[in-house]
Amino acid sequence: MPPTLTQLADWLRTELDEPEPLRRDGPPEVRRLALALEPADLPPALEADALFLHRARRVGSHWPGRGVLAAHDGFDARLTTGPNRRLARTLGWTDVEEVTWEGRLVGLAAAPPQGDWQAFRAALQAELGGEDTSWPPEPPAGPLRLALMNAMNPALLGAAAQQGVRVYLTGELRPSAVGAARAHGLGVVALGHRRTELWGLRQLARELRAAFPGLQTGVFPDPGFNFD
């Protein structure tokens, strides 16, 4: 049986801690849900009952009659960089700890199952589909401990190094922080902001299908798309 729009909104509220996920009413039952980061990623003609958008401000009156669900801050925190325990589980990280900075939860520290830099980097690329840039820690040998963080600045890099982190993962490389990373001997992987968002969108689609067996999902943009 397909879920109702209200059931989907309640699930997003609970799972992503999103206070107001329902942005526009639509059909009471949702058989097909289209997921995209923003309206520009969706085709003009869309055979879906409702939309999920990470950034929904420009949806306007497009796709009339479809319900609109959205999550921004909760999506970023739980499905991209930062405290993304879903990615940690997927990649088999262990000894996972939350990282706080100035009273805010900003990421996770963990141990990857791979014993060397090349294998660790290959596992990341296989799961996320690539990276923007990276370099290994110095010295490259030795056990790896990583931090998956939602920001990159010299202070955060220094704090991570003091906690035994050897590899710093984030979305985008900040040139102003490169010198600090090198000074601390930290390896860095800039995973790519949009790349991590798309990983989160696909993961969200998988979890929604598992939670609601009567739901079909489509992640856009996808030129070879079929609703699953």
C-alpha positions in Angstrom: 0.0 0.0 0.0 1.5 3.4 -0.9 2.2 5.9 1.9 0.3 9.1 2.4 2.0 12.4 2.0 1.5 13.0 5.7 3.3 9.7 6.5 6.3 10.7 4.4 6.4 14.0 6.1 6.3 12.4 9.5 9.1 10.0 8.5 11.3 12.9 7.4 10.6 14.8 10.5 11.7 11.9 12.6 14.6 10.6 10.6 16.2 13.9 9.5 15.0 16.1 12.4 13.3 18.4 9.9 10.7 20.5 11.6 8.5 21.3 8.6 9.1 18.8 5.7 5.7 19.3 4.1 5.9 22.4 1.9 2.9 21.9 -0.4 -0.2 19.7 -0.3 -0.8 17.2 -3.0 -2.5 13.8 -3.5 -3.1 12.0 -0.3 -1.4 8.8 -1.5 2.1 8.9 -3.0 3.0 6.0 -5.3 5.8 7.9 -7.1 8.2 10.3 -5.4 10.7 12.3 -7.4 13.8 13.3 -5.5 16.2 16.1 -6.5 18.6 18.6 -4.9 16.7 21.6 -6.4 13.9 22.3 -8.9 16.4 22.9 -11.8 17.3 19.2 -11.7 13.8 18.1 -12.5 12.3 17.8 -16.0 9.3 20.1 -16.9 7.0 17.0 -17.4 7.1 14.7 -14.4 5.0 11.6 -13.8 5.2 11.7 -10.0 2.7 12.3 -7.2 5.1 14.3 -5.0 8.5 15.8 -5.0 11.3 15.8 -2.4 13.7 18.7 -2.7 16.8 19.5 -0.7 16.5 23.2 -1.7 12.8 24.0 -2.3 12.7 27.8 -2.3 12.4 28.1 -6.1 9.8 25.4 -6.7 7.1 28.1 -6.9 4.0 27.0 -8.8 5.8 24.5 -11.0 4.5 20.9 -11.1 1.0 21.9 -10.0 -1.0 19.2 -8.1 2.1 17.5 -6.8 3.0 17.5 -3.1 6.3 19.0 -2.1 8.5 17.7 0.7 11.8 19.3 1.7 14.7 19.0 4.1 17.7 21.2 4.2 19.7 21.4 7.5 18.7 17.9 8.6 19.6 16.5 5.2 23.0 18.2 5.3 23.8 17.0 8.7 22.7 13.4 8.3 23.3 12.6 4.7 26.3 14.6 3.4 29.5 15.5 5.3 29.5 16.1 9.1 27.9 13.6 11.5 26.8 11.2 8.7 26.4 7.9 10.5 24.8 6.4 7.4 28.0 6.8 5.4 30.0 5.5 8.3 27.9 2.3 8.5 28.0 1.8 4.7 31.8 2.1 4.6 32.3 -0.1 7.7 33.9 2.5 9.9 34.3 1.6 13.6 35.1 3.4 16.8 32.8 6.2 15.7 32.7 9.3 17.9 30.9 12.6 17.5 33.1 15.7 17.0 31.9 19.0 18.6 33.3 22.4 18.1 32.3 25.5 20.0 29.2 23.7 21.3 28.1 22.5 17.8 28.1 19.0 16.4 30.4 19.3 13.3 31.4 15.8 12.3 32.5 12.3 13.2 35.8 10.7 14.0 36.2 7.0 13.1 38.5 4.2 12.1 38.2 2.8 8.6 38.6 -0.9 7.9 41.3 -0.4 5.4 44.8 -0.6 6.6 46.5 1.7 4.1 45.8 5.0 2.3 45.4 3.7 -1.2 42.7 1.1 -0.1 40.9 3.7 2.0 40.8 6.2 -0.8 39.7 3.5 -3.3 36.7 2.6 -1.0 35.6 6.2 -0.7 35.8 6.7 -4.5 33.9 3.5 -5.2 31.1 4.5 -2.8 30.8 8.2 -3.8 31.8 8.0 -7.4 35.0 10.1 -7.2 36.5 13.0 -5.4 37.6 16.6 -6.0 41.1 16.3 -4.7 43.2 14.4 -2.1 46.6 13.8 -0.6 47.9 11.2 1.9 48.9 11.9 5.5 52.6 12.3 6.4 54.0 9.8 7.1 51.6 7.7 4.9 52.2 4.5 6.8 50.5 3.6 10.0 46.9 3.1 11.2 44.4 5.6 9.8 41.9 7.6 11.9 39.6 9.9 10.0 37.3 12.9 10.6 34.3 13.5 8.4 33.6 17.2 8.9 31.1 19.8 7.6 33.7 22.6 7.5 37.4 23.1 6.9 39.5 25.8 8.7 42.9 25.9 10.4 41.3 25.7 13.9 39.3 22.6 13.1 42.3 21.0 11.4 44.4 21.6 14.5 41.7 20.3 16.9 41.3 17.1 14.7 45.1 16.5 14.7 45.2 16.8 18.5 42.6 14.1 18.7 44.7 11.6 16.7 43.0 12.2 13.3 45.3 11.5 10.3 42.8 12.0 7.4 40.4 14.9 7.2 37.3 14.4 5.0 35.1 17.3 3.9 33.0 18.5 1.0 35.1 21.3 -0.5 38.7 22.1 -0.2 39.3 25.5 1.5 42.6 27.0 0.1 43.1 29.0 3.2 43.3 25.8 5.3 45.7 23.9 3.1 48.8 25.2 4.9 47.4 24.1 8.3 46.6 20.6 7.0 50.1 20.2 5.6 51.7 21.6 8.8 49.8 19.0 10.9 50.7 16.2 8.4 47.0 15.5 7.8 45.8 13.7 4.7 42.8 15.4 3.1 40.0 14.2 0.9 37.7 16.8 -0.6 34.8 14.6 -1.5 32.9 17.3 -3.5 29.9 19.2 -2.2 27.4 18.1 -4.9 28.8 14.6 -5.0 28.1 14.1 -1.3 24.6 15.6 -1.7 23.8 13.2 -4.5 25.0 10.3 -2.4 22.7 11.5 0.3 19.8 11.8 -2.1 20.3 8.2 -3.3 20.6 7.0 0.3 17.4 8.8 1.2 15.6 7.1 -1.7 16.7 3.7 -0.6 15.6 4.3 3.0 12.2 5.6 1.9 11.6 2.5 -0.2 12.6 0.3 2.7 10.3 2.1 5.0 7.4 2.3 2.6 7.3 -0.8 0.3 4.5 0.6 -1.8 6.6 3.6 -2.8 8.5 4.1 -6.1 11.3 6.6 -6.1 13.3 8.4 -8.8 16.5 10.4 -8.2 17.1 13.3 -10.6 19.0 14.2 -12.7 19.3 10.8 -14.2 19.1 10.5 -18.0 18.4 6.8 -17.9 15.7 7.1 -15.2 13.0 4.6 -14.4 11.0 4.7 -11.2 12.2 2.0 -8.8 
